[in-house]
């Protein structure tokens, strides 16, 4: 797939961050989630509008990546070995730095026997002799790679196949994430290890109940100070005041991607 057209750098920010009509009918002077380059260049590219039809990548609104050092699109530059049925699922409002990559299950070799050499990759007798045994064995390896909402993935990080990185987590620069990361954990290193949690468990419960990323965008826009500088208790209070939390189930009403 050829790379989509880049911003010229001459467009004014005002032309790209502009009033658009959201489902409530209210005009907001905020980035349009369907405009790939809200800042006018490749430092910030919203992922969802640049994906190819039928992509194995599923991304929520406002999640972006830094494409300033890439020479091809997100699927080509950042998603490796996507040969199988597995998908990369990324939630809303995620931040993905330059050089961060996602290794999919197609990279894995069959290593349950004495050799891990990929004989089945080569067309001809090698491949023909392995097709039936491999089909009989059935699929192996990892499933989908899942990135939650409001996840920050640092520069040159590598996310290995089948990993789940939960809501609010932060992945350090050059980390290699080979196992699941819990909500609001900070991980770093190779292999990535938990450095600390951003919040206590009770505070994490508050944030996962409020699920601010599912709020209508006009509500998000009204409460940016609390979101950026506030507390989990404050976010839960906002969700309650805005009638966005079901008091019986303690879940937000909208958990769609």
C-alpha positions as CSV (number, residue, x, y, z in Angstrom):
1,X,0.0,0.0,0.0
2,X,1.4,3.3,-0.9
3,X,1.7,5.9,1.8
4,X,-1.2,8.3,2.1
5,X,-0.6,11.9,1.3
6,X,1.4,13.8,3.8
7,X,0.5,17.2,5.2
8,X,2.4,20.0,3.3
9,X,3.5,21.8,6.5
10,X,1.9,25.0,5.0
11,X,-1.6,24.3,6.2
12,X,-2.4,26.3,9.3
13,X,-3.2,24.5,12.5
14,X,-6.5,26.4,12.6
15,X,-7.4,24.7,9.3
16,X,-6.8,21.3,10.8
17,X,-8.1,21.7,14.3
18,X,-11.5,23.1,13.6
19,X,-15.1,23.1,14.5
20,X,-16.8,19.8,13.6
21,X,-20.2,18.6,14.4
22,X,-20.3,15.7,16.8
23,X,-23.3,13.3,17.3
24,X,-24.8,15.7,19.8
25,X,-25.0,18.4,17.2
26,X,-22.7,20.8,19.1
27,X,-19.8,22.4,17.3
28,X,-16.5,22.0,19.1
29,X,-13.2,23.6,18.2
30,X,-11.2,20.3,18.7
31,X,-9.3,17.9,16.5
32,X,-11.4,16.0,13.9
33,X,-10.8,12.2,14.6
34,X,-11.2,11.6,10.8
35,X,-8.4,14.0,9.9
36,X,-5.2,12.0,9.9
37,X,-2.8,14.8,10.7
38,X,-4.4,17.2,13.2
39,X,-1.1,19.1,13.7
40,X,-0.4,19.3,10.0
41,X,2.6,17.0,9.9
42,X,3.7,13.4,10.7
43,X,4.6,14.0,14.3
44,X,1.0,13.1,15.2
45,X,-1.1,10.9,12.9
46,X,-4.4,9.5,14.0
47,X,-4.2,5.8,13.1
48,X,-7.8,4.9,12.4
49,X,-8.3,7.1,9.3
50,X,-5.1,5.8,7.6
51,X,-5.8,2.1,7.9
52,X,-6.4,0.1,4.7
53,X,-9.8,-1.6,4.1
54,X,-10.0,-5.0,5.7
55,X,-7.0,-4.3,7.9
56,X,-6.1,-6.7,10.7
57,X,-5.6,-3.6,12.9
58,X,-8.6,-2.2,14.8
59,X,-8.1,1.2,16.4
60,X,-10.3,3.5,18.6
61,X,-10.8,7.2,18.0
62,X,-8.0,9.7,18.8
63,X,-5.2,7.1,19.1
64,X,-2.2,8.4,17.3
65,X,1.4,7.6,16.4
66,X,4.5,9.5,15.6
67,X,5.2,8.8,11.9
68,X,7.9,11.4,11.5
69,X,10.7,8.8,10.9
70,X,8.6,6.3,8.9
71,X,8.8,5.7,5.2
72,X,5.6,3.8,4.9
73,X,2.2,3.6,6.6
74,X,1.3,2.3,10.0
75,X,0.5,-1.2,8.9
76,X,3.8,-1.6,7.0
77,X,6.1,0.3,9.3
78,X,4.7,-0.7,12.7
79,X,2.9,-4.1,12.4
80,X,5.2,-7.0,11.7
81,X,4.5,-10.5,10.5
82,X,0.7,-10.1,10.3
83,X,0.3,-13.3,8.3
84,X,-2.2,-15.2,10.4
85,X,-5.8,-14.5,11.6
86,X,-4.7,-12.6,14.7
87,X,-5.5,-8.9,15.0
88,X,-4.0,-5.9,16.6
89,X,-6.6,-4.1,18.7
90,X,-5.9,-0.7,20.0
91,X,-8.3,1.3,22.2
92,X,-9.1,5.0,22.3
93,X,-6.7,7.9,23.1
94,X,-3.5,5.9,22.9
95,X,-0.1,7.5,22.3
96,X,2.5,5.5,20.3
97,X,6.0,7.0,19.9
98,X,8.4,6.8,17.0
99,X,9.8,3.4,16.3
100,X,7.4,1.4,18.5
101,X,6.5,-1.9,16.7
102,X,4.0,-4.7,17.2
103,X,5.2,-8.2,16.4
104,X,2.3,-10.5,15.4
105,X,2.0,-14.2,15.7
106,X,3.1,-14.8,12.2
107,X,6.7,-14.3,13.4
108,X,6.6,-17.4,15.5
109,X,8.2,-20.7,14.3
110,X,6.9,-24.1,15.2
111,X,9.2,-25.2,18.0
112,X,7.4,-28.1,19.7
113,X,9.7,-30.6,17.9
114,X,13.4,-31.1,17.7
115,X,13.9,-28.2,15.2
116,X,12.5,-24.7,15.0
117,X,13.6,-24.2,11.4
118,X,10.6,-23.0,9.3
119,X,10.6,-25.8,6.6
120,X,6.9,-25.1,5.8
121,X,7.8,-21.6,4.6
122,X,9.5,-22.9,1.5
123,X,7.3,-23.9,-1.5
124,X,7.8,-27.3,-2.9
125,X,8.4,-30.7,-1.3
126,X,9.2,-29.3,2.2
127,X,6.0,-27.3,2.3
128,X,3.8,-30.0,0.8
129,X,5.0,-32.6,3.2
130,X,4.1,-30.4,6.2
131,X,0.8,-29.0,5.2
132,X,-1.4,-31.9,6.4
133,X,0.5,-32.5,9.7
134,X,0.3,-28.8,10.6
135,X,-3.4,-28.6,9.7
136,X,-4.0,-31.7,11.9
137,X,-2.2,-30.2,14.8
138,X,-4.3,-27.1,14.5
139,X,-3.5,-23.5,15.2
140,X,-0.8,-22.8,17.9
141,X,0.7,-19.7,19.4
142,X,-0.7,-16.5,20.6
143,X,-4.1,-14.8,19.9
144,X,-4.9,-11.1,19.3
145,X,-2.6,-8.4,20.6
146,X,-4.8,-6.0,22.7
147,X,-3.8,-2.5,23.7
148,X,-6.3,-0.9,26.0
149,X,-7.4,2.7,26.2
150,X,-5.2,5.7,27.2
151,X,-2.0,3.6,26.8
152,X,1.3,5.4,26.2
153,X,3.9,3.3,24.4
154,X,7.4,4.8,24.4
155,X,10.0,5.2,21.6
156,X,11.3,2.0,20.0
157,X,9.3,-0.3,22.3
158,X,8.5,-3.8,20.9
159,X,5.2,-5.4,21.7
160,X,5.4,-9.2,21.3
161,X,2.5,-11.4,19.9
162,X,-0.6,-12.0,21.9
163,X,0.2,-9.5,24.7
164,X,-2.5,-7.5,26.4
165,X,-1.6,-4.1,27.7
166,X,-4.4,-2.8,29.9
167,X,-6.0,0.6,30.2
168,X,-3.8,3.5,31.4
169,X,-0.5,1.6,31.2
170,X,2.8,3.2,30.2
171,X,5.5,1.3,28.3
172,X,9.1,2.7,28.6
173,X,11.5,3.5,25.9
174,X,12.9,0.4,24.1
175,X,11.0,-2.0,26.3
176,X,10.3,-5.5,25.0
177,X,6.8,-6.4,26.3
178,X,6.5,-10.2,26.2
179,X,3.8,-10.7,28.9
180,X,0.6,-8.9,29.9
181,X,0.7,-5.5,31.5
182,X,-2.0,-4.6,34.1
183,X,-4.1,-1.5,34.2
184,X,-2.1,1.7,35.1
185,X,1.2,-0.2,35.4
186,X,4.5,1.3,34.3
187,X,6.8,-1.2,32.7
188,X,10.3,-0.9,31.3
189,X,13.3,-3.0,30.2
190,X,14.0,-6.2,28.2
191,X,12.0,-8.2,29.1
192,X,9.7,-5.5,30.4
193,X,9.1,-5.6,34.1
194,X,6.7,-3.6,36.3
195,X,8.4,-0.5,37.7
196,X,5.5,0.7,39.7
197,X,1.7,1.2,39.5
198,X,0.4,4.7,38.8
199,X,-2.4,4.4,41.3
200,X,-3.6,2.2,44.2
201,X,-6.0,-0.6,43.4
202,X,-9.0,1.4,44.7
203,X,-8.0,4.3,42.5
204,X,-7.6,2.0,39.5
205,X,-11.1,0.7,40.2
206,X,-12.4,4.2,40.2
207,X,-10.9,4.9,36.8
208,X,-12.1,1.7,35.2
209,X,-15.6,2.4,36.5
210,X,-15.5,6.0,35.1
211,X,-14.0,4.9,31.8
212,X,-13.5,8.5,30.7
213,X,-12.4,7.4,27.2
214,X,-16.0,6.3,26.5
215,X,-17.5,9.7,27.5
216,X,-19.1,11.8,24.8
217,X,-16.4,14.0,23.4
218,X,-18.1,17.2,24.6
219,X,-17.9,15.9,28.1
220,X,-14.3,15.0,27.8
221,X,-13.7,18.5,26.4
222,X,-15.4,20.1,29.4
223,X,-13.4,18.3,32.0
224,X,-9.8,18.4,30.6
225,X,-8.4,20.0,33.7
226,X,-9.6,17.2,35.9
227,X,-8.5,14.6,33.3
228,X,-5.0,16.0,33.0
229,X,-4.3,17.3,36.5
230,X,-7.0,15.8,38.7
231,X,-7.5,12.5,40.6
232,X,-9.3,9.2,40.1
233,X,-11.9,10.2,42.6
234,X,-12.4,13.4,40.8
235,X,-12.9,11.6,37.5
236,X,-15.4,9.2,39.0
237,X,-17.3,12.2,40.5
238,X,-17.4,13.8,37.1
239,X,-18.8,10.6,35.6
240,X,-21.5,10.5,38.3
241,X,-22.4,14.1,37.9
242,X,-22.7,13.7,34.1
243,X,-24.9,10.6,34.5
244,X,-22.3,8.4,32.8
245,X,-22.1,5.7,35.4
246,X,-24.8,3.2,36.2
247,X,-25.0,3.3,40.0
248,X,-26.2,-0.3,40.1
249,X,-23.7,-1.9,37.8
250,X,-20.9,0.7,38.4
251,X,-20.2,0.5,34.7
252,X,-20.3,3.2,32.0
253,X,-23.1,2.9,29.6
254,X,-20.9,2.9,26.5
255,X,-18.0,0.5,26.3
256,X,-17.7,0.4,22.5
257,X,-14.3,0.8,20.9
